[in-house]
Amino acid sequence: MMVRASGQEHPAIQNQYVRGVSENGNPKAVEVMYQVFEESDALWRGCKCGEVLKGKMTPEKCPLFGKACTPAKPVGPCMVSTEGSCAAYFKYKVD
């Protein structure tokens, strides 16, 4: 689907899994999310994770890296997983 879409004048993302995933998602899961979570205005807790993942900055440039955000106390998704870019950088960085 992606190869075909790339050759079109106006390519678009398409749902390959229409048998299992509808346009509206999973209504039961959405219902449970609203029972468990509360909407609020807040800063995304990932700080600069998006910039790190796009290669626009290295993890040590994040003001939280190695201070408020460590593998033992992750703030964003880049530090949560052992395969996360910040977690790997934290573990293997050689000064």
C-alpha positions in Angstrom: 0.0 0.0 0.0 2.8 2.4 0.8 4.6 1.7 -2.5 1.4 2.2 -4.4 0.6 5.4 -2.5 4.1 6.9 -3.1 3.6 6.8 -6.8 0.3 8.7 -6.6 0.0 12.4 -7.1 -1.5 12.8 -3.6 -0.2 9.9 -1.4 -2.0 9.3 1.9 -1.7 7.0 4.9 -4.2 4.1 4.8 -5.4 1.6 7.3 -4.1 -1.8 6.3 -6.0 -3.5 9.1 -9.6 -2.6 8.3 -10.8 -6.0 9.5 -9.5 -5.4 13.0 -9.2 -1.6 13.3 -12.0 0.8 12.5 -11.8 4.5 11.8 -13.1 5.2 15.3 -10.6 2.8 17.0 -11.7 0.4 19.7 -14.8 1.9 21.4 -14.5 -0.4 24.4 -10.9 0.6 25.0 -11.8 4.3 24.7 -14.6 3.8 27.2 -12.1 2.2 29.7 -9.5 4.9 29.1 -12.1 7.6 30.0 -13.0 5.6 33.2 -9.4 5.4 34.2 -7.8 8.6 33.0 -8.8 12.2 33.4 -8.2 14.8 30.7 -6.2 17.9 31.7 -4.0 20.6 30.3 -0.4 19.8 30.9 3.0 19.8 29.3 3.9 16.5 27.6 6.1 14.7 30.1 8.6 13.6 27.4 10.4 17.0 27.4 12.7 16.8 24.3 12.1 13.2 23.3 10.7 14.1 19.9 13.8 16.2 19.1 16.1 13.3 20.1 14.1 10.8 18.1 14.3 13.0 15.0 18.1 13.4 15.4 17.8 17.1 15.9 19.5 17.0 19.3 21.5 14.5 21.4 20.2 13.3 24.7 22.7 15.2 26.8 21.3 18.5 25.4 18.0 17.8 27.1 17.9 19.7 30.4 16.5 16.7 32.2 18.9 14.1 30.9 20.9 12.4 33.7 19.4 14.7 36.3 15.6 14.5 36.7 15.5 11.8 33.9 17.5 8.6 34.4 16.8 4.9 33.6 15.8 4.4 37.3 13.4 7.4 37.1 12.4 8.1 33.5 10.5 11.2 32.5 9.9 10.4 28.9 9.6 7.4 26.6 13.2 7.7 25.3 14.5 6.7 28.8 11.8 4.2 29.7 12.8 1.2 27.6 16.3 -0.2 27.7 16.3 0.2 23.9 15.2 3.8 24.2 17.7 6.3 22.7 18.3 8.2 25.9 18.6 5.0 28.0 21.2 3.6 25.6 23.0 6.9 25.5 23.0 7.0 29.3 24.4 3.5 29.6 27.0 3.5 26.8 28.1 7.1 26.5 31.9 7.3 26.8 33.2 10.7 27.7 
